Amino acid sequence: MKESIVKVADWAAERGDGVLVTLGLGSCVAIMLHDPQARAGAMAHVLLPSKSLARDVSNLAKFPETAVPLLVERLRGMGAEPRRLVAKLAGGASMFSQLMTPGTIQMGERNVVASRNALRAAGIPIVREAVGGERGRTIRFHVGDGRVEIRSVGVDAEII
């Protein structure tokens, strides 16, 4: 089984038995797109909710608004059909919530909202998500069947 590591502000796409892995997902969000018929999937590890928050906007995987169209295009090139795509989201934790002023919107929450908005704009339904909380996550996305394993320290593994 081929594993590809997806680093922060990076992306990857696979077909068949490939597994896309991202480690230490905190306030970032993993956006995973899957075409079950083509057995193809892609993941972006988005860092910021908007291009307006960065000086350098050249990395398309860094933001939901640019990562989603990038993944759709790459999957189309692998034989996936955009209208069959479904999405899963993971991450968006409030890693330092105890340090924040009560009532402020956390970066993780902003990343989740921006990811949902980017998927809605692309017409891709979100079928499952594991977002929020206060723990980092390690994600293993099996592109053949769309299964996503999520592990956090001190918590049982979760499958979405």
VENSUL-V931499 format. One record per backbone hydrogen bond with DSSP energy under -1.0 kcal/mol. NH is the residue of the N-H (numbers start at 0). CO is the residue of the C=O. If there is no record, write none. Layout:
BEGIN
nh-><NH	NH>
co-><CO	CO>
END
This chain:
BEGIN
nh-><3	5	8	9	11	13	15	17	18	19	20	21	24	28	29	30	31	32	33	34	38	39	40	41	42	43	44	45	46	47	52	53	61	66	67	69	70	71	72	73	74	75	76	77	78	79	83	84	85	86	87	88	89	90	91	92	93	94	96	98	99	103	109	110	111	112	113	114	115	116	117	118	119	120	121	122	123	126	129	131	136	137	138	139	140	141	142	145	148	149	150	154	157	159>
co-><18	20	44	6	42	40	38	14	1	140	3	138	136	45	89	43	87	41	85	39	34	34	13	32	11	30	9	28	61	61	49	50	58	62	63	65	66	67	68	69	70	71	72	74	75	74	80	81	33	124	31	127	29	129	27	25	132	92	93	95	96	100	105	106	107	108	109	110	111	112	113	114	115	116	117	119	118	86	88	90	24	150	21	148	19	146	17	141	139	157	137	151	149	147>
END
